Amino acid sequence: MRRMFAIVLALVMVLSMAACAQQATSVDVAAAKSIADLKGAKIAAQAGTFHADAMTQIPEVQGSTLPEFSDLLTALKAGTIDGYVAEEPTAIEVCLGDSSLAYLPLVNNSTGFTATDADVGIAVGLKTGNTLREQINTILAEISIETRQELMNQMVQLSAGKEVTSLALTSEAPANPTGTLRVAMECAYAPFNWTDMNTPSLGAVAISGEGKDGMYANGYDVQIAQYIANKLGMKLEVYSYEWDGLIPALNSGAVDAIIAGMSPTAEREEQIDFTSVYYSSNLVIIYKKK
């Protein structure tokens, strides 16, 4: 029911944007050299994320939020916004699938955009006081920066439908698991996490839960989750939640961890604990070429 409500709300918002603004503004995103050049642009972001905060740094921005990334892409293609904020790997994946799209990097402190390491990094979310935190930090420390980048490049290719024959990050599954690591993610934010229907891509994991038969999760977060579970000697289970349901699911005990492209911001650290960062990326604005 919540997902249906979100879909209806997103549709209403997109239609409202179209009715209120027949076309996006005349701001040329492609020509922008700094956020000052985006003054007055119509920029959108996913609700409840740092992306929504980032867009407010644009002078006189006509900002808006939508529930899911797919809604942002729909609005951009409809011409009701000039662009939307995303991580660079997501932009690369989207642009690989649609040559009419491109992206503008919001390089920290060189385009007028300001962000902390926590804002642009992603980490594993755990319930406050969870004793797995230090164990997971030790496991993450074993993964080199080169391996992390290679794995992300592979996930970008795989999510765009390109062939990938082997994964940069692998570990042996335990023969006799000592428990289950239940991980929550959206399964809707490629290349960090996405859903395969019926035919799983390389390294995909079945999504657990009622009504999820034939649905598989894959992406950078999934591979990190699988690596962590294997190293802990545990079985991995992946559960799909809407973004705003991730932290409540963790705190309720429904899952053990959030591995979902989530930044360890100060606001979130008031609610849950985070491990060290397992990936960092520039934020960008995805736009439609003229």
PENORSUL-V13197 format. One record per pair of residues at least 12 apart in sequence whose ideal C-beta (glycine too) atoms are under 10 Angstrom apart, sorted by sequence separation. I is the first residue (numbers start at 1). GAP is how many residues later the second one is. D is the distance in Angstrom with one decimal. If there is no record, write none. Layout:
i->[I:I]
gap->[GAP:GAP]
d->[D:D]
//
This chain:
i->[27:29:43:52:72:91:108:124:154:155:195:204:205:225:226:246:262:264:25:27:28:42:43:52:71:72:73:90:91:123:124:154:155:203:204:205:225:241:246:264:25:26:27:29:41:51:52:72:91:106:123:154:200:203:204:205:222:241:246:258:263:25:26:27:43:66:69:88:124:153:154:198:199:200:201:203:204:207:239:247:257:25:27:49:64:124:151:152:198:200:202:203:222:239:246:258:259:24:25:38:41:44:47:48:64:69:86:88:123:150:151:195:197:198:199:200:201:205:221:238:239:241:243:263:24:25:40:41:43:44:45:47:51:63:66:76:83:85:88:150:151:196:197:198:200:201:204:205:237:243:257:261:23:24:35:38:39:40:41:42:43:44:45:46:47:48:62:65:83:84:149:150:151:196:197:203:204:217:237:241:243:259:35:38:39:40:41:42:43:44:45:46:47:49:62:64:65:83:148:187:195:196:203:205:218:240:251:261:21:36:37:38:39:40:41:42:43:44:45:46:47:51:61:69:73:77:83:85:147:148:195:196:201:202:205:217:238:247:250:251:35:36:37:38:39:40:41:42:44:46:63:72:76:146:147:183:185:194:195:196:204:216:217:234:246:250:35:36:38:46:77:194:195:196:203:215:217:236:248:250:34:35:45:47:73:76:77:144:193:194:195:205:247:17:46:58:69:73:76:143:144:183:187:193:194:215:247:32:35:46:143:182:193:194:212:246:17:44:45:58:142:191:192:193:194:212:229:44:55:73:180:187:190:191:192:193:194:208:209:212:229:43:55:142:187:188:190:191:192:193:208:209:211:228:14:55:159:160:187:189:190:191:192:193:206:207:208:209:229:13:27:44:54:159:160:186:187:188:189:193:205:206:207:208:209:228:44:53:88:139:158:159:185:187:189:192:193:205:206:207:208:209:225:42:51:52:87:158:159:170:186:205:207:225:226:13:27:42:51:156:157:159:169:183:185:187:204:225:27:50:51:87:155:156:159:167:186:187:224:225:44:45:49:51:155:158:166:167:185:223:10:25:42:44:49:154:155:159:164:165:166:185:221:222:9:24:42:43:44:45:46:49:153:155:158:164:183:221:222:42:43:44:45:46:152:155:163:164:183:220:221:41:42:43:44:45:46:151:152:161:185:219:221:6:21:41:42:43:44:45:183:184:219:220:221:40:41:42:43:159:183:219:158:182:183:38:158:181:17:38:136:158:181:183:193:195:209:155:158:183:17:155:181:182:193:208:228:16:58:154:155:181:17:57:132:154:180:181:14:32:179:228:13:24:32:55:169:181:187:227:13:14:24:54:151:171:177:181:182:187:188:13:29:30:59:170:173:177:179:181:182:183:184:185:187:188:13:24:28:29:57:58:169:178:179:180:181:182:183:184:185:186:187:188:189:224:23:24:27:57:58:168:169:171:174:177:178:179:180:181:182:183:184:185:186:188:224:10:23:24:25:26:27:57:167:170:171:173:174:177:178:179:180:181:182:183:184:185:186:9:10:14:18:22:23:24:25:57:169:170:171:173:174:176:177:178:180:181:182:184:186:221:9:10:13:14:17:21:22:24:57:125:169:171:172:174:175:177:185:220:221:21:23:24:54:124:125:159:167:171:172:174:176:177:186:220:6:7:10:11:14:18:20:21:54:89:92:96:158:159:167:170:171:173:174:186:6:7:10:14:17:18:19:54:92:96:158:159:173:174:184:185:5:6:9:10:13:17:18:53:93:94:97:98:158:173:184:7:11:15:17:89:93:96:97:155:156:173:184:3:7:10:14:16:17:88:89:92:93:96:97:155:156:184:3:6:10:15:50:54:87:91:92:93:94:95:96:155:158:184:14:38:50:53:54:89:90:93:94:96:154:155:184:193:13:14:37:89:92:93:152:153:155:182:183:192:193:38:50:51:88:92:152:155:182:192:193:35:50:90:151:154:192:34:50:89:122:184:185:191:192:33:35:152:182:184:189:30:32:34:148:151:182:183:184:185:186:188:189:29:30:31:34:38:151:182:183:184:185:187:29:30:32:37:38:181:182:183:184:185:186:29:36:37:181:182:183:184:185:186:34:35:36:148:151:180:181:183:184:185:186:33:34:35:179:183:185:33:34:35:181:184:32:33:34:35:143:140:143:139:142:143:140:192:136:139:140:139:142:192:139:139:140:136:139:97:135:138:139:96:136:93:94:132:135:136:93:94:124:135:93:122:90:92:93:122:89:90:124:132:89:90:93:124:87:89:90:122:132:86:89:87:124:87:69:68:70:69:70:68:69:70:127:130:68:69:125:136:125:128:127:128:136:126:127:132:133:125:127:132:93:125:127:130:130:152:127:151:127:148:152:89:125:126:127:148:149:89:126:127:148:124:125:126:148:124:125:124:125:145:123:124:125:140:141:143:145:123:124:139:140:143:122:125:137:138:140:141:122:123:124:125:137:138:140:122:123:125:136:137:139:140:46:49:122:123:124:133:135:136:121:122:123:128:132:133:134:137:121:122:128:130:133:136:46:120:121:125:128:129:130:132:133:119:121:125:127:128:129:118:119:123:127:128:130:117:118:119:123:125:126:127:116:117:118:119:125:126:115:116:118:124:125:126:116:124:125:126:116:118:123:124:125:118:123:124:122:123:124:121:123:124:123:124:121:122:123:118:121:122:123:120:121:122:123:121:122:118:120:121:122:117:120:121:119:120:118:120:117:120:119:115:115:113:113:90:111:89:113:68:69:87:108:67:68:107:108:67:87:106:107:67:105:106:107:105:106:103:104:105:106:103:104:105:103:104:102:103:104:102:103:104:102:103:101:102:101:102:101:102:98:100:101:95:100:89:91:98:99:100:90:91:95:98:87:89:91:92:94:87:88:89:90:91:48:49:87:88:90:91:95:48:49:86:87:88:89:91:47:48:87:88:90:91:46:47:86:87:48:85:86:88:48:85:86:84:85:86:83:84:85:83:84:82:83:84:83:81:82:83:81:82:81:79:76:78:76:77:49:50:51:53:76:49:50:73:49:53:72:50:73:49:50:69:50:58:55:54:55:54:51:50:51:51:6:3:5:6:3:6:45:2:3:2:45:44:2:3:43:44:2:41:43:41:38:38:35:32:32:29:29:30:29:30:28:29:30:31:27:29:30:29:28:24:24]
gap->[12:12:12:12:12:12:12:12:12:12:12:12:12:12:12:12:12:12:13:13:13:13:13:13:13:13:13:13:13:13:13:13:13:13:13:13:13:13:13:13:14:14:14:14:14:14:14:14:14:14:14:14:14:14:14:14:14:14:14:14:14:15:15:15:15:15:15:15:15:15:15:15:15:15:15:15:15:15:15:15:15:16:16:16:16:16:16:16:16:16:16:16:16:16:16:16:16:17:17:17:17:17:17:17:17:17:17:17:17:17:17:17:17:17:17:17:17:17:17:17:17:17:17:17:18:18:18:18:18:18:18:18:18:18:18:18:18:18:18:18:18:18:18:18:18:18:18:18:18:18:18:18:19:19:19:19:19:19:19:19:19:19:19:19:19:19:19:19:19:19:19:19:19:19:19:19:19:19:19:19:19:19:20:20:20:20:20:20:20:20:20:20:20:20:20:20:20:20:20:20:20:20:20:20:20:20:20:20:21:21:21:21:21:21:21:21:21:21:21:21:21:21:21:21:21:21:21:21:21:21:21:21:21:21:21:21:21:21:21:21:22:22:22:22:22:22:22:22:22:22:22:22:22:22:22:22:22:22:22:22:22:22:22:22:22:22:23:23:23:23:23:23:23:23:23:23:23:23:23:23:24:24:24:24:24:24:24:24:24:24:24:24:24:25:25:25:25:25:25:25:25:25:25:25:25:25:25:26:26:26:26:26:26:26:26:26:27:27:27:27:27:27:27:27:27:27:27:28:28:28:28:28:28:28:28:28:28:28:28:28:28:29:29:29:29:29:29:29:29:29:29:29:29:29:30:30:30:30:30:30:30:30:30:30:30:30:30:30:30:31:31:31:31:31:31:31:31:31:31:31:31:31:31:31:31:31:32:32:32:32:32:32:32:32:32:32:32:32:32:32:32:32:32:33:33:33:33:33:33:33:33:33:33:33:33:34:34:34:34:34:34:34:34:34:34:34:34:34:35:35:35:35:35:35:35:35:35:35:35:35:36:36:36:36:36:36:36:36:36:36:37:37:37:37:37:37:37:37:37:37:37:37:37:37:38:38:38:38:38:38:38:38:38:38:38:38:38:38:38:39:39:39:39:39:39:39:39:39:39:39:39:40:40:40:40:40:40:40:40:40:40:40:40:41:41:41:41:41:41:41:41:41:41:41:41:42:42:42:42:42:42:42:43:43:43:44:44:44:45:45:45:45:45:45:45:45:45:46:46:46:47:47:47:47:47:47:47:48:48:48:48:48:49:49:49:49:49:49:50:50:50:50:51:51:51:51:51:51:51:51:52:52:52:52:52:52:52:52:52:52:52:53:53:53:53:53:53:53:53:53:53:53:53:53:53:53:54:54:54:54:54:54:54:54:54:54:54:54:54:54:54:54:54:54:54:54:55:55:55:55:55:55:55:55:55:55:55:55:55:55:55:55:55:55:55:55:55:56:56:56:56:56:56:56:56:56:56:56:56:56:56:56:56:56:56:56:56:56:56:57:57:57:57:57:57:57:57:57:57:57:57:57:57:57:57:57:57:57:57:57:57:57:58:58:58:58:58:58:58:58:58:58:58:58:58:58:58:58:58:58:58:59:59:59:59:59:59:59:59:59:59:59:59:59:59:59:60:60:60:60:60:60:60:60:60:60:60:60:60:60:60:60:60:60:60:60:61:61:61:61:61:61:61:61:61:61:61:61:61:61:61:61:62:62:62:62:62:62:62:62:62:62:62:62:62:62:62:63:63:63:63:63:63:63:63:63:63:63:63:64:64:64:64:64:64:64:64:64:64:64:64:64:64:64:65:65:65:65:65:65:65:65:65:65:65:65:65:65:65:65:66:66:66:66:66:66:66:66:66:66:66:66:66:66:67:67:67:67:67:67:67:67:67:67:67:67:67:68:68:68:68:68:68:68:68:68:68:69:69:69:69:69:69:70:70:70:70:70:70:70:70:71:71:71:71:71:71:72:72:72:72:72:72:72:72:72:72:72:72:73:73:73:73:73:73:73:73:73:73:73:74:74:74:74:74:74:74:74:74:74:74:75:75:75:75:75:75:75:75:75:76:76:76:76:76:76:76:76:76:76:76:77:77:77:77:77:77:78:78:78:78:78:79:79:79:79:81:84:84:85:85:85:87:87:88:88:88:89:89:89:90:91:91:92:92:93:93:93:93:95:95:96:96:96:96:96:97:97:97:97:98:98:99:99:99:99:100:100:100:100:101:101:101:101:102:102:102:102:102:103:103:104:104:105:117:118:118:119:119:120:120:120:120:120:121:121:121:121:122:122:123:123:123:124:124:124:124:125:125:125:126:126:126:126:127:127:128:128:129:129:129:130:130:130:130:130:130:131:131:131:131:132:132:132:132:133:133:134:134:134:135:135:135:135:135:135:135:136:136:136:136:136:137:137:137:137:137:137:138:138:138:138:138:138:138:139:139:139:139:139:139:139:140:140:140:140:140:140:140:140:141:141:141:141:141:141:141:141:142:142:142:142:142:142:143:143:143:143:143:143:143:143:143:144:144:144:144:144:144:145:145:145:145:145:145:146:146:146:146:146:146:146:147:147:147:147:147:147:148:148:148:148:148:148:149:149:149:149:150:150:150:150:150:151:151:151:152:152:152:153:153:153:154:154:155:155:155:156:156:156:156:157:157:157:157:158:158:159:159:159:159:160:160:160:161:161:162:162:163:163:164:167:168:169:170:171:171:172:172:174:174:174:174:175:175:175:175:176:176:176:176:177:177:177:177:178:178:179:179:179:179:180:180:180:181:181:182:182:182:183:183:183:184:184:185:185:186:186:187:187:188:188:188:189:189:190:190:190:190:190:191:191:191:191:192:192:192:192:192:193:193:193:193:193:194:194:194:194:194:194:194:195:195:195:195:195:195:195:196:196:196:196:196:196:197:197:197:197:198:198:198:198:199:199:199:200:200:200:201:201:201:202:202:203:203:203:204:205:205:205:206:206:207:209:210:210:211:211:212:212:212:212:212:213:213:213:214:214:214:215:215:216:217:217:218:227:228:229:230:231:232:233:233:234:236:237:237:237:238:238:238:239:239:240:240:241:242:242:242:242:243:244:244:246:247:249:250:253:255:256:257:257:258:258:259:259:259:259:260:260:260:261:262:263:264]
d->[7.4:6.8:4.6:9.2:4.1:3.8:6.9:5.7:8.5:8.9:7.0:3.9:5.4:9.5:9.0:5.0:8.1:8.9:9.6:6.2:9.3:10.0:9.2:5.2:9.3:8.5:9.5:9.0:9.0:9.5:8.9:6.2:9.5:9.7:6.5:7.2:6.8:8.6:9.8:7.0:9.8:9.1:4.0:8.8:9.1:8.7:9.9:7.7:8.6:9.4:9.6:6.0:9.5:9.9:4.0:9.9:8.5:8.0:5.9:7.5:8.6:6.1:9.3:7.9:6.0:9.2:8.1:7.3:9.7:8.2:9.0:9.6:9.2:9.3:7.6:6.0:8.9:9.9:7.4:8.6:9.7:5.7:9.1:8.5:8.9:7.8:6.7:8.8:4.9:4.0:7.8:9.0:6.6:5.6:7.0:9.1:9.4:8.0:5.5:9.2:6.3:9.9:9.4:7.9:7.0:7.0:7.6:6.7:8.7:9.1:4.3:9.3:6.4:8.2:8.3:9.0:5.1:5.7:9.0:9.3:10.0:8.7:7.8:9.6:5.2:9.8:8.4:9.3:5.4:9.3:7.3:3.9:9.6:9.5:8.2:9.4:9.5:10.0:9.3:4.0:4.8:9.2:6.3:8.3:7.0:9.3:7.1:9.3:8.4:9.6:8.8:8.1:9.5:9.7:9.3:9.5:7.0:7.4:8.6:7.9:7.2:7.0:8.0:6.7:6.6:8.7:8.5:9.6:9.5:9.8:8.6:8.2:9.8:7.4:7.8:6.9:9.8:9.9:9.0:8.2:8.9:8.3:9.3:4.8:4.3:4.7:6.2:4.4:5.8:4.7:5.6:6.6:5.8:9.7:8.5:9.1:10.0:8.1:8.4:6.3:5.7:4.2:5.8:7.8:9.5:9.9:7.0:9.2:6.8:10.0:9.3:7.6:5.4:7.3:6.8:8.0:7.9:6.5:8.0:7.2:8.9:9.3:9.7:7.1:6.7:8.3:7.3:7.7:5.3:7.9:7.0:7.6:10.0:9.8:6.5:4.5:8.8:7.1:8.7:6.9:5.8:8.3:9.5:9.3:8.0:6.7:9.2:7.4:6.0:6.7:9.5:9.7:9.9:8.6:5.7:9.0:9.4:9.4:6.3:5.8:9.8:8.6:8.9:9.1:9.9:6.0:5.0:6.2:7.2:5.9:8.2:7.3:8.1:9.8:7.2:9.7:7.0:9.8:9.3:9.8:9.9:7.3:9.6:9.5:9.8:9.8:8.5:9.7:6.0:6.1:9.3:9.4:5.6:8.2:8.2:10.0:8.6:8.5:7.5:9.4:9.7:9.5:9.3:7.4:5.3:7.6:6.0:9.6:8.8:6.6:6.5:7.6:3.9:9.9:9.2:9.4:8.5:8.5:7.4:9.5:9.9:9.0:5.2:7.3:9.6:8.5:9.8:5.4:9.2:8.4:9.4:7.8:8.7:5.6:5.0:4.4:8.7:9.5:8.8:6.9:9.5:10.0:8.2:9.5:8.9:9.8:6.2:5.8:5.0:5.9:4.5:9.0:10.0:8.1:9.9:5.2:9.9:8.2:4.8:7.6:9.2:9.3:8.8:9.8:9.8:8.9:6.3:5.5:9.9:9.4:9.6:6.0:5.4:4.0:8.0:9.4:8.7:9.9:9.7:9.9:6.1:8.6:5.5:5.5:6.9:7.7:7.8:9.4:9.5:9.1:9.0:4.3:6.7:8.1:8.2:9.4:9.0:8.1:7.5:7.0:8.6:9.4:7.6:9.1:7.9:7.6:8.0:7.3:9.1:8.4:9.7:5.0:5.3:9.9:9.7:10.0:9.9:9.9:3.9:8.3:8.4:9.4:9.2:9.0:8.0:9.2:9.4:4.6:9.6:8.7:6.8:8.3:7.9:4.7:5.7:6.6:9.0:8.7:5.9:9.4:8.7:10.0:8.3:8.4:4.0:9.2:7.9:5.4:5.3:9.8:9.8:7.1:9.8:4.7:9.6:8.8:7.6:9.7:8.0:7.7:9.5:7.5:9.2:7.9:9.8:9.2:7.4:6.6:8.8:9.9:8.1:10.0:9.1:9.2:9.8:5.6:8.1:4.7:10.0:4.6:6.2:7.7:6.1:8.0:6.8:9.0:8.9:8.6:8.4:9.3:5.8:8.5:4.8:5.6:4.4:4.4:8.3:9.8:8.8:9.0:7.8:9.8:6.1:9.6:8.2:4.5:8.0:6.5:7.6:8.3:9.3:9.8:9.6:7.8:9.0:9.3:7.0:9.6:6.7:8.1:4.6:8.6:5.5:10.0:9.2:7.8:6.4:7.3:9.9:8.2:9.6:8.1:9.4:8.5:8.5:7.2:9.8:9.7:9.3:7.8:6.7:10.0:7.0:9.7:8.8:9.8:9.1:9.5:9.4:8.6:8.9:4.4:9.1:8.5:8.3:9.0:8.4:9.6:9.8:10.0:9.4:9.1:7.4:9.3:9.5:9.5:9.3:6.4:7.4:9.7:8.6:7.4:8.5:6.9:9.8:9.9:8.3:9.8:9.6:8.8:7.9:6.0:5.6:9.8:9.1:8.5:8.2:9.2:8.0:4.5:9.5:6.6:9.9:6.6:4.2:10.0:8.4:9.2:9.0:5.1:9.9:8.9:5.6:7.8:7.9:6.0:7.1:8.4:7.0:8.0:7.8:6.8:8.5:8.6:8.4:5.6:9.9:5.5:5.4:7.4:8.8:8.5:7.6:7.6:8.5:9.0:4.7:4.9:4.8:5.5:4.9:5.5:5.0:6.9:6.7:8.6:8.0:5.5:5.6:6.4:9.1:9.0:8.8:5.9:6.4:8.6:5.2:8.3:6.4:6.3:6.1:7.3:7.7:7.1:8.2:6.9:7.8:7.4:6.9:8.6:5.2:6.6:8.4:8.4:8.0:5.8:5.8:6.7:8.6:7.6:8.9:5.3:9.1:8.1:5.3:8.9:5.6:9.6:6.3:5.0:5.7:8.8:6.4:6.6:7.5:9.5:6.2:8.9:8.7:4.5:8.9:9.8:5.5:8.9:6.4:8.4:9.4:4.1:9.6:8.8:8.9:6.0:9.8:8.5:7.0:8.6:8.5:7.6:9.4:4.1:9.4:4.5:10.0:9.1:9.2:6.7:9.4:8.1:8.3:8.3:5.9:6.0:8.5:8.6:9.0:9.8:9.1:7.0:7.0:6.7:9.6:8.6:5.9:9.5:7.0:7.5:4.5:8.5:4.1:5.2:8.0:8.0:9.1:6.7:8.8:7.9:8.2:9.2:9.8:7.6:8.1:7.6:9.3:7.0:9.1:9.3:8.1:9.7:4.9:9.0:8.2:9.9:8.6:10.0:9.8:8.2:5.3:9.6:8.8:9.2:4.0:5.5:4.9:8.6:5.4:7.7:9.8:8.7:9.0:9.3:8.6:7.9:6.5:9.0:7.0:9.5:8.5:5.2:8.6:4.1:7.5:5.5:8.7:9.8:9.5:8.7:8.9:9.0:7.6:7.6:9.9:9.7:9.5:9.3:9.5:9.1:8.5:4.6:10.0:5.1:6.6:8.2:9.4:8.0:9.3:7.5:8.8:5.1:8.7:7.7:8.8:9.0:6.5:8.1:9.4:9.4:9.3:5.7:9.8:5.4:9.7:9.9:8.6:9.3:9.8:9.1:6.2:9.6:8.8:9.7:9.7:8.4:5.5:7.1:9.6:7.2:6.9:9.3:5.1:9.2:6.3:8.6:3.8:9.9:8.1:9.2:7.6:7.7:9.4:9.5:9.5:9.2:6.9:9.5:9.5:4.2:7.3:6.6:5.7:9.3:8.6:6.0:7.5:6.3:8.7:9.6:10.0:9.8:5.6:8.4:9.7:9.4:9.5:9.5:8.2:4.4:7.0:7.2:7.1:8.8:8.9:7.3:9.8:8.8:9.4:9.0:4.7:5.1:5.1:5.9:5.7:5.7:8.6:9.0:5.5:7.4:7.3:7.7:3.8:8.0:8.3:5.8:5.6:8.8:9.3:8.0:6.6:5.0:6.6:7.8:9.7:9.9:4.4:4.4:9.1:8.3:8.8:7.1:4.5:5.4:9.4:9.8:8.2:9.4:8.0:9.5:8.1:8.0:7.4:9.4:9.0:9.9:8.9:8.3:9.8:7.2:7.6:5.5:8.0:9.5:9.7:9.2:9.6:5.7:4.6:9.3:8.8:8.7:7.4:9.8:8.6:10.0:8.1:8.8:8.3:7.8:5.3:9.6:9.2:6.5:4.8:8.9:7.0:7.9:9.4:8.0:10.0:6.8:7.8:7.3:8.7:6.7:9.1:8.4:8.9:5.3:7.2:9.2:9.6:9.1:7.1:9.3:7.3:7.5:8.7:7.9:6.9:6.8:9.5:6.0:5.8:10.0:9.7:9.3:8.4:8.3:7.4:8.0:7.1:9.6:5.7:8.3:9.7:7.4:6.2:7.5:9.8:6.1:9.4:7.6:9.8:9.9:7.6:7.6:8.0:6.7:9.2:8.9:7.8:10.0:8.2:9.8:9.6:7.6:8.5:7.1:8.7:7.4:5.6:9.6:5.9:10.0:6.4:7.8:9.0:5.5:3.5:7.0:7.6:9.7:9.1:5.4:7.8:6.3:7.3:7.3:9.3:8.9:9.3:9.1:5.7:9.7:8.6:5.5:10.0:9.9:8.3:9.9:8.1:9.8:8.3:9.9:5.3:9.7:5.2:5.0:6.9:7.7:4.9:5.0:9.6:9.9:9.7:10.0:5.9:7.4:9.1:5.8:9.5:8.4:9.8:5.8:4.4:9.3:9.7:8.2:8.7:9.7:6.2:7.8:9.5:8.8:5.8:9.1:8.5:7.1:6.8:7.3:7.8:9.9:6.2:8.7:9.3:5.7:9.8:9.5:9.6:6.0:7.0:6.1:9.0:9.5:6.3:5.2:9.6:9.5:5.0:6.3:9.8:8.9:6.4:7.0:9.1:9.2:5.6:9.5:5.0:4.7:9.3:9.8:7.1:10.0:7.4:7.2:8.2:9.1:5.8:6.9:8.6:9.0:9.4:6.8:8.1:8.2:4.2:4.2:9.3:5.1:8.6:9.4:6.5:9.4:5.0:6.8:8.8:6.5:6.3:8.4:3.5:6.4:8.8:9.0:8.1:5.2:10.0:7.0:7.6:7.8:9.6:4.4:7.9:7.1:5.6:8.1:9.8:6.1:9.8:6.7:7.0:6.3:8.1:9.0:6.8:9.1:7.3:8.5:9.9:9.1:9.9:8.0:9.5:7.1:7.2:7.3:7.6:5.9:8.3:7.6:9.5:6.5:9.0:8.2:5.1:4.7:9.3:7.9:6.0:9.7:10.0:5.1:6.6:9.9:6.0:8.4:4.3:4.6:9.6:6.4:8.2:9.7:4.8:6.5:7.6:6.8:6.0:6.2:7.1:8.0:5.9:5.6:9.8:6.0:6.9:9.9:5.6:8.3:9.5:8.9:8.3:9.9:8.6:9.2:7.4:9.8:8.9:5.9:9.2:9.0:6.0:9.5:4.9:9.6:9.8:4.7:9.5:7.2:4.5:4.8:8.2:8.4:9.8:5.6:9.9:9.4:7.5:7.4:9.5:5.1:7.6:5.2:6.3:5.1:7.9:9.7:6.8:7.4:7.1:7.2:9.4:5.9:6.0:9.9:9.6:7.3:7.8:9.5:5.9:5.6:8.9:6.8:8.0:4.2:5.6:8.1:5.7:8.3:3.8:9.9:6.2:7.8:8.9:8.3:9.2:7.4:6.7:9.8:7.2:6.8:9.1:9.6:9.5:8.7:5.7:8.8:5.3:7.8:7.9:9.5:7.9:6.0:10.0:9.4:9.2:9.6:9.4:8.8:9.4:5.6:8.2:9.3:6.8:8.0:10.0:9.8:6.3:9.7:10.0:9.5:9.9:8.9:9.6:9.7:6.4:6.4:9.6:9.7:9.0:9.7:6.5:9.9:7.4:8.5:9.3:9.1:7.5:9.8:9.0:8.2:9.1:6.2:9.0:6.7:3.9:9.4:9.2:8.5:6.8:9.7:9.4:9.4:7.0:9.2:7.3:9.2:8.4]
//
